[in-house]
Each structure stands twice: as structure tokens, then as C-alpha cells.
Amino acid sequence: MSTMRTVPVSSEARPTSPPAVRAQTAGWRDPRLVVGVVIVAVCVLVGARVLAGADDTVAVWSLRHDVAAGATLGAGDLVPVRVHFAGDGAGHYLPAGSGPAPGGVAAHDLTAGELLPRSGLASESRAALVEVPLSVAPDDLPASVGRGAVVDVWVTPKVAAAGDERVRARLALDDVVVLAVPESGDGLAPSTTQQVIVGVDAAQAHGPDAELADALGQLADGRVVITRQAS
């Protein structure tokens, strides 16, 4: 029978553990912490500026399509848009707000997508027009005449004046704006006349000396011819 013997181990042969190192908390002087705080602060400032700039817009009117000078502007011609203006630039344009689109007569040609300036609408005196319907033969109406065109209306008398060898046309209306050229007929047969609605200044249409009264008298006695200066 064998026996086990215990051999004592010297204390010098035992392994020793390394000393524990306590983790240190980074202080405010740590460069990495300072850089992180600066980055966060910059992001907050940039975001605030972007949001502030997004709110710095003004609602104004923009043209849906081209509008000729003299045409009447309605809700279907305009659309509200929000635009950022530098300085007092917004004061040059009509604000859209929450109300209806402004009515009035275009003072000059307006282009689709253009912002409607305050100068784009004619003054109240010019916008006060009286609609005058005219019946014109298709051959006496230039194809280029449409809404907004400025035309002259001539009348050729049916009978020449006494002593005249030939019939002479007379100017009945000068520099009037075409408000509308309605489509005539149903398309199945050609129409013998075309209706043209022109706008006459209200001051010329009322009163004892109204020029419109004389013009209508001439129009009733002859053939109407509309002319337009080529652009």
C-alpha cells in the first residue's frame, strides 16, 4: 500500500496578483468632452437659424399663365406662393393673405410664374371700363386680336356722304382694350359675324357729351373694322 506525501511549497514560489487600478472619471478639462460640447452647440445654432429662415416668408400672388395688358385679373389667373424677400422687397408685390385674389385690369403684359407687382394692376380710373359689344365680320377682325389687345375701331358708312366720290372710314373708338372675344357658333357652320367686347373708359361713356354715344351712332350705320398695330 502506497502512501502520499505532502511537500510544503515555499511562499516565494506563489504567483502574485497585479495591483488594482481604479478608473478615473474624465473631467471638464478633457479635450474630447470640450470638442463634443462645441459640436452640439453649433448644431443647435444652425438648426435655429434654419427654422427661423423658413418662417421668414411672405405670401404674395403669382401668375398661373400669361396675361395680356388690359385683361381683367380674376381668381383663376393667380395663385398664392410664399417667398423670402431681402429687406423691404415684399412691399413691391401684392400680398396674398387669406382674402380673395385681387380684381382689376393688367397694366402691362404679365408672364406665367411672375410675381404680381403692385404696378401690375391699372389704377382705379383706368380699371373702370364699360363693356361695349361689337359685331364684326371675320374678314374685318385680325387673327391676332384677343383678350387684352389694344385696338382701334373703324366704321365704313354704307352710303357715301354727299359730294364724296368714295366711302371713307371714320374712327369710332381709339385705343380701346379688348376684354373678350367669345367663341361664336357651334362649329357646324361658319358664322357671319364675330362678337368682340371692348372696354371704354367710364368717363367717355356717361354724361351729355359722352363720346360713346357718338361712337355707337356711327357703329349702327356702317361696317365695323377693327385694326391693331403689329408688335
KAQUIBEL-V216098 format. One record per residue. N is the residue number from 1. RES is the residue in one small letter. SS is DSSP state (2 for helix, 1 for strand, 0 for the rest). OMEGA is omega in whole degrees, -180 to 180 (* if undefined). D_LAST is the distance of its C-alpha to the last C-alpha in whole Angstrom. Layout:
N_RES_SS_OMEGA_D_LAST ; N_RES_SS_OMEGA_D_LAST
//
This chain:
1_m_0_-177_133 ; 2_s_0_179_131 ; 3_t_0_180_130 ; 4_m_0_-180_127 ; 5_r_0_179_127 ; 6_t_0_-178_124 ; 7_v_0_180_123 ; 8_p_0_180_122 ; 9_v_0_-179_119 ; 10_s_0_179_118 ; 11_s_2_180_116 ; 12_e_2_-178_115 ; 13_a_2_-179_113 ; 14_r_0_179_111 ; 15_p_0_-180_107 ; 16_t_0_179_106 ; 17_s_0_178_102 ; 18_p_0_-179_100 ; 19_p_0_180_99 ; 20_a_0_179_96 ; 21_v_0_-179_93 ; 22_r_0_179_91 ; 23_a_0_-179_87 ; 24_q_0_178_86 ; 25_t_0_-179_83 ; 26_a_0_180_80 ; 27_g_0_-179_79 ; 28_w_0_-179_76 ; 29_r_0_179_77 ; 30_d_0_-178_76 ; 31_p_2_-179_73 ; 32_r_2_179_72 ; 33_l_2_180_72 ; 34_v_2_179_70 ; 35_v_2_179_67 ; 36_g_2_179_67 ; 37_v_2_180_66 ; 38_v_2_-180_64 ; 39_i_2_179_62 ; 40_v_2_-179_62 ; 41_a_2_179_61 ; 42_v_2_179_58 ; 43_c_2_179_57 ; 44_v_2_-180_57 ; 45_l_2_180_55 ; 46_v_2_178_52 ; 47_g_2_179_52 ; 48_a_2_179_52 ; 49_r_2_180_49 ; 50_v_2_179_47 ; 51_l_2_179_48 ; 52_a_2_179_47 ; 53_g_2_180_44 ; 54_a_2_-180_43 ; 55_d_2_-176_44 ; 56_d_0_179_41 ; 57_t_0_-178_38 ; 58_v_1_178_36 ; 59_a_1_178_35 ; 60_v_1_-179_31 ; 61_w_1_176_28 ; 62_s_1_-178_26 ; 63_l_1_175_23 ; 64_r_0_-176_24 ; 65_h_0_179_20 ; 66_d_0_177_17 ; 67_v_1_-178_16 ; 68_a_0_178_13 ; 69_a_0_179_13 ; 70_g_0_-180_16 ; 71_a_0_178_17 ; 72_t_1_-180_21 ; 73_l_1_178_23 ; 74_g_0_-178_26 ; 75_a_2_-179_29 ; 76_g_2_-179_27 ; 77_d_2_-172_24 ; 78_l_1_176_26 ; 79_v_1_180_29 ; 80_p_1_176_31 ; 81_v_1_178_32 ; 82_r_1_-174_35 ; 83_v_1_174_33 ; 84_h_0_-179_36 ; 85_f_0_175_34 ; 86_a_0_179_36 ; 87_g_0_-179_37 ; 88_d_0_-178_35 ; 89_g_2_-179_32 ; 90_a_2_-178_32 ; 91_g_2_-179_32 ; 92_h_2_-176_28 ; 93_y_1_-179_28 ; 94_l_0_180_29 ; 95_p_1_-180_32 ; 96_a_0_180_33 ; 97_g_0_-180_37 ; 98_s_0_-178_38 ; 99_g_0_180_37 ; 100_p_0_179_34 ; 101_a_0_-178_30 ; 102_p_0_175_29 ; 103_g_0_-180_27 ; 104_g_1_-178_24 ; 105_v_1_179_21 ; 106_a_1_-179_18 ; 107_a_0_179_17 ; 108_h_0_-180_14 ; 109_d_0_179_13 ; 110_l_1_-174_16 ; 111_t_0_179_17 ; 112_a_0_-179_20 ; 113_g_0_-180_23 ; 114_e_0_174_22 ; 115_l_1_-176_24 ; 116_l_0_179_24 ; 117_p_1_177_24 ; 118_r_2_179_25 ; 119_s_2_-179_22 ; 120_g_2_178_20 ; 121_l_1_180_22 ; 122_a_0_178_21 ; 123_s_0_-178_24 ; 124_e_2_-179_27 ; 125_s_2_179_26 ; 126_r_2_-178_22 ; 127_a_2_-180_23 ; 128_a_0_-177_26 ; 129_l_1_175_24 ; 130_v_1_-179_26 ; 131_e_1_-180_25 ; 132_v_1_179_25 ; 133_p_1_178_25 ; 134_l_1_174_23 ; 135_s_1_-173_24 ; 136_v_1_175_22 ; 137_a_0_-179_23 ; 138_p_2_-180_21 ; 139_d_2_-179_20 ; 140_d_2_-179_19 ; 141_l_1_179_16 ; 142_p_0_-179_13 ; 143_a_0_-178_13 ; 144_s_0_-178_10 ; 145_v_0_178_12 ; 146_g_0_-179_14 ; 147_r_0_179_15 ; 148_g_0_180_13 ; 149_a_0_176_11 ; 150_v_1_-171_11 ; 151_v_1_169_12 ; 152_d_1_180_15 ; 153_v_1_180_18 ; 154_w_1_177_20 ; 155_v_1_175_23 ; 156_t_1_-179_25 ; 157_p_1_179_29 ; 158_k_0_-179_31 ; 159_v_0_-180_34 ; 160_a_0_178_33 ; 161_a_0_-178_34 ; 162_a_0_178_38 ; 163_g_0_179_38 ; 164_d_0_179_34 ; 165_e_0_-179_34 ; 166_r_0_178_31 ; 167_v_0_-179_29 ; 168_r_0_179_26 ; 169_a_1_179_23 ; 170_r_1_179_23 ; 171_l_1_-178_21 ; 172_a_1_-180_22 ; 173_l_1_-174_20 ; 174_d_1_176_17 ; 175_d_1_176_15 ; 176_v_1_-177_16 ; 177_v_1_175_15 ; 178_v_1_-180_16 ; 179_l_1_-179_19 ; 180_a_1_172_20 ; 181_v_0_-176_19 ; 182_p_0_176_23 ; 183_e_0_-176_24 ; 184_s_0_176_26 ; 185_g_0_179_30 ; 186_d_0_178_32 ; 187_g_0_-179_30 ; 188_l_0_-180_33 ; 189_a_0_180_32 ; 190_p_0_180_29 ; 191_s_0_-179_28 ; 192_t_0_179_28 ; 193_t_0_178_26 ; 194_q_1_178_23 ; 195_q_1_176_23 ; 196_v_1_-180_20 ; 197_i_1_180_21 ; 198_v_1_179_19 ; 199_g_1_179_21 ; 200_v_1_-180_22 ; 201_d_1_-177_24 ; 202_a_2_-180_27 ; 203_a_2_179_28 ; 204_q_2_-175_27 ; 205_a_2_-175_29 ; 206_h_0_178_32 ; 207_g_0_-177_35 ; 208_p_0_-179_36 ; 209_d_0_-176_34 ; 210_a_0_179_31 ; 211_e_2_-178_28 ; 212_l_2_180_27 ; 213_a_2_178_31 ; 214_d_2_-179_30 ; 215_a_2_180_26 ; 216_l_2_176_28 ; 217_g_2_178_31 ; 218_q_2_-178_28 ; 219_l_2_-178_27 ; 220_a_2_-174_30 ; 221_d_0_-176_31 ; 222_g_1_-179_28 ; 223_r_1_-176_25 ; 224_v_1_177_22 ; 225_v_1_180_19 ; 226_i_1_178_16 ; 227_t_1_180_12 ; 228_r_0_179_9 ; 229_q_0_-179_6 ; 230_a_0_-180_4 ; 231_s_0_*_0
//
